[in-house]
Every structure is written in structure tokens, then in C-alpha cells.
């Protein structure tokens, strides 16, 4: 009945304690006012059964209900309609540079490094509703998969479509992947610009030195978080392509140029992370999500609708009915 209704003066409900006291007073008064007449026989008297004396108590009930309604009205019931408007005061543009070389098919993460990354990155993207995000792929060369956009459906769809292919030149061109990401962000008007660069190897391809690319990031005030992906030690990785086009796997040593990734992160004001398993990869993206917070200004608008008027009117109607009955139908019982 009172769902969605708040009471401004809740303390006035203590007045409802008057009601049981009024009931006790009425019962006591009724007993004192009832006269008794004892006679030996009713012979000679005409007995009539009238229901009016029994219904006289309805007058007190009407008054009691009216009092309860008035107390409830004094408590100021009202409904509140809250509307919220949010405004992004500090937006962030993010480019995720993803290594798609053959080594990303290694199975030290489940089901492999690339699929594990795509799953975690998708959740990261969903958690950034107020930011623009773009995707860059790189192996021996690099290209833009998705320009920075606020349409998360497009970004997630593009992310899911990322897979290893032999069209891109083989190798790991970290410098080119970083430079392409910088190129996507250099003209951005966002207050904060961020690159998340992920690789599972060493820079062994491309014509752009990673240090030159990191200097470009500094020039355009772009912060870079670097992630080294792969377990410590040996990992089950692709070693050669079979005649049917599938990979033959073998256990090989995991090599990640951590010193280079640390230097890129340090120079650009970012941070380096090492993901050795699925859980650690999730934790890394959670930490980046916390480090790069978008400032949101929230405005709340309250619309109050008073509900006490109908209670007062109903209480007045009950009192009017009680008065009319008292001086008409129950007049002879006063």
C-alpha cells in the first residue's frame, strides 16, 4: 500500500498510541452509561428486536479511523521521483595494441594466450561505458583494427574477430604496434590518452625502434601500460605448420623482453605487468581499470508529490458521515 511512499515526519506516528487508549476509554464509558433494570417477568411487555443499538458503535469506529487518517496525514506521506543525469567531465581515449603473432596460440593460458586475452579485454571494454576505445593488431607489421570509437558493440565485435592469420608478416614488431597506436591517439582531444600494449615475445621485426615509438608517445602525452603475456619457463607453443595447415606444438622457452616493456611503461608514465596465467591477466586489467578512472559528474533531480491531501479529505468525509448518523439515525440514542 505504501510502496514508493516516504513520510517526512515519521515521529508523529507515535500519536497512534492514542487510539488504543481511546478504545479503552470508550469501553469503560459504555459500561458506566449502560443502565440495568431487573424485573421478575417480561410478560405484558412487547419485545422488539432492533439492530440500531448494536450499530451505534460504528460512530466511534468512524471517528477512530478518521483520527488515524489525520495522524497519517500529519506524518506527510509523499512519493519521490528521482531522475539522474550524468556528465563525463574527464574522458579517456584508449587504444589496445594486441600481439597476434603465432606464439599467441601457446597453451600456457587457457585455451590459449590470444583467446584468454580476448575474453578479459572484452570485460574491460564493457566496464568503460564513458570512454572511447580503439584496437590495433601487430605481428611483423601492424595495422588499425578499429579506430577509437564510443560504440562498444563495434569494438567488442572487432575484438572477437581477432585471430592469428598468415597474411600479416611473421615476427613481433613491438615498435610498429606502439607507433600505430600513438598515431591513432595523437590527434585526440581527450583529457587523458592511454595505450595498453600486450606482447608475448621480443621485438624482432619492423622498421620502427620501440624506443623511438615510446618517445612519440611522450611527445603526444600518451601513457602506455605494457603487459608481458606468458608463463615462466616452458610453454606448449606452435613450432611449425603441418601440410594440412594446422600447427605442430612443442614445449619451448618463453622469452619476453621485460626490460624493454618496463622502459616503455616508465618513460611514458605507465606501468609494466606480467601475466603468467588467466587469473593474473584478469587482475592486471582490473588494476588498469582502477588506475584509469573516468570522472563522472552526476546530477539528481527530485520530484515530490504530496499524498496527505486525500487522507485529510477522507478523514473529513468520515467525520461528516459520523455527525450525520449521530443526529439522524442514532438521534434517539444520544
C-alpha positions in Angstrom: 0.0 0.0 0.0 2.8 2.4 0.9 5.3 1.2 -1.7 7.3 4.1 -3.1 6.0 6.5 -0.4 8.1 8.2 2.2 7.0 10.0 5.4 8.6 13.4 6.1 7.5 13.4 9.8 7.7 9.8 10.9 8.0 10.7 14.6 4.3 11.8 14.5 3.3 8.1 14.2 3.8 7.9 18.0 0.4 9.7 18.2 -1.2 6.4 17.0 -0.8 5.3 20.6 -3.8 7.4 21.4 -6.0 5.0 19.5 -5.8 2.0 21.9 -6.2 4.5 24.9 -9.4 5.8 23.2 -10.7 2.3 22.7 -10.2 1.5 26.5 -11.8 4.8 27.4 -14.8 4.1 25.2 -15.3 0.6 26.6 -15.1 1.9 30.1 -17.5 4.7 29.5 -20.0 2.5 27.7 -20.2 0.1 30.7 -20.8 3.0 33.1 -23.5 4.5 30.9 -25.4 1.2 30.5 -28.3 1.0 33.0 -29.6 -2.3 34.3 -33.3 -3.0 35.2 -34.2 -6.2 37.0 -37.8 -7.4 36.8 -39.3 -10.8 37.6 -41.1 -11.3 34.4 -41.3 -9.9 30.8 -45.0 -10.8 30.5 -47.0 -7.9 29.4 -44.1 -6.3 27.5 -43.9 -6.2 23.8 -40.4 -7.4 22.7 -38.9 -5.8 19.6 -35.6 -6.8 18.1 -33.8 -3.6 16.8 -30.4 -3.6 15.3 -29.8 0.1 15.7 -28.4 -0.1 19.3 -25.9 -2.6 18.1 -24.8 -0.4 15.2 -24.3 2.6 17.4 -20.7 1.6 17.9 -20.0 2.4 14.3 -20.0 6.1 15.2 -17.0 5.5 17.4 -15.2 3.4 14.7 -15.7 6.1 12.1 -14.2 8.7 14.5 -11.3 6.4 15.3 -10.5 5.8 11.6 -10.7 9.5 10.9 -8.2 10.2 13.7 -5.8 7.6 12.3 -6.0 9.1 8.9 -5.4 12.6 10.2 -2.3 11.4 12.1 -1.0 9.7 9.0 -1.6 12.9 7.0 0.4 14.9 9.6 3.3 12.5 9.0 3.4 14.0 5.5 3.3 11.0 3.1 4.8 11.7 -0.4 6.2 9.9 -3.4 9.6 10.7 -4.7 10.5 10.5 -8.4 14.3 10.6 -8.8 15.8 11.3 -12.2 19.6 11.1 -12.8 21.7 12.8 -15.4 25.4 12.1 -15.7 28.0 14.1 -17.4 31.5 12.9 -18.3 33.9 15.6 -17.0 37.2 13.7 -17.8 37.0 11.3 -20.8 39.7 8.8 -21.7 40.7 7.6 -25.1 42.2 4.1 -25.0 43.9 2.0 -27.7 44.6 -1.6 -27.1 47.6 -2.8 -29.1 47.4 -6.6 -29.4 50.2 -9.0 -30.5 48.7 -11.6 -32.9 51.9 -13.5 -33.8 51.8 -17.3 -33.9 53.2 -17.5 -30.4 49.9 -16.1 -29.1 48.5 -19.5 -29.8 50.6 -21.0 -27.0 48.6 -23.0 -24.5 50.1 -21.8 -21.2 46.9 -19.8 -20.7 43.5 -21.5 -21.3 42.6 -22.2 -24.1 45.5 -20.2 -25.5 47.0 -16.8 -24.9 45.0 -15.0 -27.6 41.6 -16.3 -26.6 42.3 -15.7 -22.9 43.2 -12.1 -23.8 40.1 -11.5 -25.9 37.8 -12.7 -23.1 39.4 -10.5 -20.4 39.7 -7.5 -22.8 36.0 -7.7 -23.7 35.1 -7.4 -20.0 37.4 -4.4 -19.7 35.8 -2.7 -22.6 32.3 -3.3 -21.2 33.4 -1.7 -18.0 34.4 1.6 -19.7 31.0 2.9 -20.9 32.1 6.6 -20.9 35.4 6.2 -22.8 36.4 5.8 -26.5 38.4 2.7 -27.3 40.3 1.5 -30.4 42.1 -1.7 -31.4 45.5 -2.2 -33.1 46.9 -5.6 -34.3 50.5 -6.3 -34.8 52.9 -9.1 -35.6 55.7 -8.5 -38.0 53.8 -5.4 -39.1 50.8 -3.5 -37.6 47.5 -2.0 -38.7 44.4 -0.4 -37.1 41.7 -3.0 -36.5 39.2 -0.4 -35.1 39.6 3.4 -34.8 38.8 4.9 -31.4 35.0 5.0 -31.0 32.4 5.2 -28.3 30.4 2.4 -29.9 31.4 -0.5 -27.6 29.4 -3.0 -29.7 31.7 -2.4 -32.7 34.8 -2.6 -30.6 33.8 -5.9 -28.9 32.7 -7.4 -32.3 36.1 -6.4 -33.8 37.9 -7.9 -30.7 36.1 -11.2 -31.1 37.1 -11.4 -34.8 40.8 -11.1 -34.0 42.7 -14.3 -34.7 46.1 -15.4 -36.0 46.5 -15.3 -39.7 49.4 -15.8 -42.0 48.6 -12.7 -44.1 50.4 -10.4 -41.6 54.2 -10.7 -41.8 55.5 -13.0 -39.1 57.5 -11.8 -36.1 56.9 -9.4 -33.3 57.2 -5.7 -34.2 56.6 -4.0 -30.8 57.8 -0.7 -32.1 55.4 -0.7 -35.0 52.5 -1.8 -32.9 53.2 1.1 -30.4 53.7 3.6 -33.2 50.4 2.7 -34.9 48.6 3.1 -31.5 50.2 6.5 -31.0 49.1 7.5 -34.5 45.5 6.7 -33.6 45.7 8.9 -30.4 47.9 11.8 -31.4 45.0 14.0 -32.6 42.7 13.0 -29.8 41.2 15.9 -27.8 40.6 13.7 -24.8 42.0 14.9 -21.4 43.7 11.5 -21.0 45.2 9.2 -23.7 46.2 5.6 -22.9 47.7 2.7 -24.7 47.6 -0.9 -23.4 50.3 -2.7 -25.3 50.4 -6.5 -24.9 53.0 -8.9 -26.3 54.3 -12.4 -25.5 57.8 -12.1 -27.2 60.7 -9.8 -28.0 61.0 -7.1 -30.7 62.4 -8.9 -33.7 60.7 -7.3 -36.7 59.5 -4.0 -38.1 61.4 -0.8 -39.1 60.4 1.4 -36.1 62.5 1.1 -32.9 60.3 0.7 -29.8 62.3 3.4 -28.0 61.5 5.9 -30.8 57.8 4.9 -30.6 57.8 5.5 -26.9 59.4 8.9 -27.4 56.5 9.7 -29.8 54.0 8.6 -27.1 55.7 11.0 -24.6 55.6 13.9 -27.2 51.8 13.4 -27.5 51.3 12.9 -23.8 50.2 9.3 -24.2 50.5 7.0 -21.2 51.4 3.4 -22.0 50.7 0.3 -19.9 52.7 -2.7 -21.1 51.8 -6.4 -20.5 54.1 -9.4 -20.9 51.9 -12.4 -21.5 53.3 -15.9 -20.9 54.2 -18.3 -18.1 57.6 -18.5 -16.5 59.7 -21.3 -18.1 58.5 -23.6 -20.8 55.2 -23.3 -22.7 53.4 -25.6 -25.3 53.7 -23.4 -28.4 53.4 -23.7 -32.2 56.8 -24.8 -33.7 55.9 -25.5 -37.3 53.0 -25.6 -39.8 51.9 -29.1 -40.9 51.0 -29.8 -44.6 47.3 -29.7 -43.7 47.6 -26.1 -42.4 47.5 -26.9 -38.7 50.2 -26.2 -36.2 52.5 -28.8 -34.6 53.1 -27.9 -30.9 56.2 -28.4 -28.8 57.5 -27.1 -25.5 59.7 -24.1 -25.9 61.2 -21.5 -23.6 59.1 -18.4 -23.0 61.0 -15.3 -24.0 59.6 -11.8 -23.1 61.7 -8.7 -23.4 60.6 -7.4 -19.9 63.4 -4.8 -19.8 62.1 -3.2 -23.0 58.4 -3.3 -21.8 59.4 -1.8 -18.4 61.3 1.0 -20.1 58.4 1.9 -22.4 56.0 2.0 -19.4 58.4 4.0 -17.3 59.2 6.6 -20.0 55.5 7.2 -20.8 54.3 7.3 -17.2 52.6 4.0 -17.3 53.2 0.6 -15.6 54.5 -2.8 -16.6 52.7 -6.0 -15.8 53.4 -9.7 -16.2 50.5 -12.1 -16.8 51.6 -15.7 -16.2 48.0 -17.2 -16.1 44.4 -16.4 -16.8 43.7 -15.1 -13.2 46.7 -12.8 -13.3 45.7 -11.4 -16.6 42.2 -10.6 -15.2 43.8 -8.9 -12.2 46.0 -6.8 -14.4 43.1 -5.4 -16.4 41.2 -4.8 -13.2 44.2 -2.8 -11.9 44.4 -0.7 -15.1 40.7 -0.1 -14.9 41.2 1.3 -11.4 44.2 3.3 -12.3 42.5 5.0 -15.2 39.3 6.4 -13.7 36.9 8.5 -15.8 35.5 11.4 -13.7 31.7 11.4 -13.9 29.5 14.2 -12.6 26.1 13.1 -11.5 23.0 15.3 -11.2 19.9 14.1 -9.4 16.5 15.7 -9.7 13.8 15.0 -7.1 10.1 15.5 -7.8 7.9 15.2 -4.7 4.2 14.6 -4.8 2.3 15.2 -1.6 -0.2 12.5 -0.6 -1.6 13.9 2.6 -4.5 15.8 1.0 -6.5 12.7 0.0 -6.1 11.4 3.6 -7.4 14.6 5.1 -10.4 14.7 2.7 -11.2 11.1 3.5 -11.0 11.7 7.3 -13.3 14.8 6.9 -15.8 12.6 4.9 -15.8 10.0 7.7 -16.4 12.7 10.4 -19.2 14.2 8.3 -20.9 10.8 8.0 -20.5 10.2 11.7 -22.1 13.6 12.5 -25.0 13.0 10.1 -25.7 9.5 11.5 -25.5 10.8 15.1 -28.1 13.5 14.6 -30.4 11.4 12.3 -30.4 7.6 12.5 -29.0 7.4 16.0 -30.5 10.6 17.4 -32.7 8.8 19.9 -29.7 7.0 21.4 -27.8 10.2 22.3 
